[in-house]
């Protein structure tokens, strides 16, 4: 089962990914440094938090997905594209 970290507050995304069979772990805005070190298949955050944390330079092998303006279905597609 794929494990995805999803920023707390993105409840529709969390629920949709769970329905699709993903293990979803809600993470807080300030917990990203912990999320980088966990074994996640993807990390979903809002763009504001990505920019604020300077996460363009992160050292994680998991794709970091900017959920801004995206539907849960689009985020699901982005996660799956990362594994093609």
N, C-alpha and C positions, 0 to 999 in steps of 0.2 A: 504494500500500500504506500502510495506517495504521501510524504509529510510536507505540509505547507505552513509557513508562518504568515499570519494575516494580522495587520494592524487592528488593534481593538477599535471598535466603532464602525468597522466595515462589515457589519452584521449580515447584510444580504449576500456578500461575497463568501463569508464564512459558511453560511447555511447552504448556499448553492454548491460549494466545493464538497461539503460533507455529503450532500445528496448524490454527488458524482463519485463517491467512494474514497475521497481524500481524507487523510488524518489532518485535521486543522488545529493549529495551536495559536490562539490569540496572543499577540505580543503588544506591549506598550510602546509608545513612541520612544521612550528612553531605554528600552531593552534591546535595541537593534544590535549593540555590540555583543550581547549574549547570543542573539539570533545568528550572527555571523559565525559563531563557533559551534553551533548545533548542526546536526546533520539534516538540513532541510533540502527538499527538492526545488523549492521556490520560496521567495519572500515577497509579500504583497504589501505595499505601503502607498500613501498618498504622495503626490509629487511635491507638495510643500515640505513634507518631512524628508524626502529624498534630497532635495536641494539644501535644506537647513543642515542636515547632517553631513553634507559633502560626500554623499554615498556614491558618486561617480567613481571614486577611487577605492571602493571597498575591496577587501581581499576575501571574497567568498566565491565559491564555485557555483553556488545556487544563483539562478537568475533573479534579479530584483525587478519586480514589475511595478510600474507606476499606475495605480488604479484610477487616477484622476480622469473623470469623464468617461470611464469604461463601465460597461454592464458586467455583471457576474459572468455571463456567458463569454464575453470578450476576454475577460481575465483567464477563464478556463482555457480558451483557445490559445492564449499566449503561453500559458504553462505547458500545454501539450506541444506547441511548436518548438519549445526549448528542448524537447526530447526526440525530435524527428531525426 
